Amino acid sequence: MSEYSGSSSEDLSLPKATVQKIISEILPKDIAISKDAREAITECSIEFIMILSTQSNDIAEKEAKKTIAHEHVVKALEELDFHNYLEIINKIISEHKELLKGKEKKNNKFQNSGLSEEELLRQQEELFKKSRDRLNSQVKTE
């Protein structure tokens, strides 16, 4: 496959359904794709991922990092002359950061309550009991 591969091409693959879904979303509905063409796209995709991963890893290693961060991937795209991907990847990174901020706010609400998980569970059980009692009393009066 390539100099980047530590595995044989049979060891690496992408889910066929995922590849087909991506292709189907991109191509017009009246265009079909042969099995050979789908396999070629899959192999090219694997090769691209391997090259990008290797380059990103090299950049991270030069910075003495053990984790590849999105900055490493962006720099790898630049070094590999995939400049046309930079705008979309930066947009996706920004959207992902915004999504994470929303999740952090939800987590902080729990942490900022000052209550233990056990206390919160006890309060939740009390609320459920009150709700059941209210429902039961309404049923009895009807």
N, C-alpha and C positions, 0 to 999 in steps of 0.2 A: 504494500500500500504506500507507505512513505517512510522517510528516515525518522519521522517522529514516533512511529509506532513501536511500542514495546510488545504488542500483541498481534496475532494474525488477524486478517480481515474478517475471518469467521467469528472471532471472539467479540468483535465490536459491531453493534447494530443500533438502529433506532426503531422504535415500535412502528410497524407497518401502518397501523391504523392512524397513528399521529402524522406520519409523513403524508399519507393519503389525504387526511383532513386538511393539512396545510396546503397541499397542492390544489385540492378542490376549492378551497377558499380563494386562491389566487387566480386560478384559470377561469375563463368564461364557462358557463354551464354546458355549452354545446361542444366543448373540447374534451376529448378523452385522452388518457395517458396510458401508454403501454407499460407492461410490467418491467421491461428492460429500461425504459426511461425512468420509471420510479426507482428502480434499483440504482441507476446511475446518479440520480439526485440524492439518494440516501448515502451512497459512497462519498460523493462530493461533500455532503453535509458533515459526515464523520471526519473527513480529511480536514475541513475547515475548523471544526471544533478542536481537533488534535493540534493543528498548527497554532490556533489562537491560545489554547490552553498552555502549550509549551512556551510560547513567547511570553504570556502573562506570568507563568511560573519563573522564567528567567529574570524578568523584571523584578518580581517579588524577592527572589533570591539575592539579587544585586543590592536590594534595600534591606537585606537580612530579615525579611518577613517570612513567617511560616504559613501565613494565610494570604491567598490571592484576593485582593480587594478590587472593587469596581474600577478604581484608578489604574490598577495594573492592566486591566482588560482594555480600558480606553487607550492607554499608552501603547499597548500591543497593537491595537487596531491602527494607530498612527504609524508605528514603526513598520507595519506590514503594508502600508499604503492603502488601507481600507477607509480612507477619509470620508467616503460617501455614507458610511455607517455611523459616523460620529454624532450627527445631529439626532438621529433616532435613538441611539443608545443613551445619549445624555438626557433626552426627554424621558425615556423609560426609567432611568436612574432617579430623576427628579420625582416622577410619579410614585416610585417605590418608596422614596424617602418620606413623601407626604403620607402615604399609606401607613408607614411605620409610626409616624408622629401620632396618628389617630389611635393606633393600638397602644402606644405608650400612655396616652391620656387615659384610656380605659383602665390600663394596669395601675396607673397612679391613683385613680379614684378609689380602688380597693386598698391600695397601700396607704393613702392619705386618710382613710377612715379611722385609723388608729385602733381598729378592733382586730382581734385574732380571727383566724378562719373559723375556729370553733364557736366564737361568740357570734359571728355573722351567720353561721349555720343555725345556731340556736334561735336567733332573731327571725330567720327565714321560717323555721318550723313554727314559731309563734304566730307569724303572719298567716301561714297556711292554716293553722288551727282556727284562728279567728275567722278566716274566710269560710272554712267548712262549717263552723258554728253558725255564722250568719246565714249561709245557704240552708242549713238544716232548719233554722228557726223560720225562715221564709217558707220552706216547704210545709212545715207543720201548720202555719197560719193560713195557708191556702186551702 
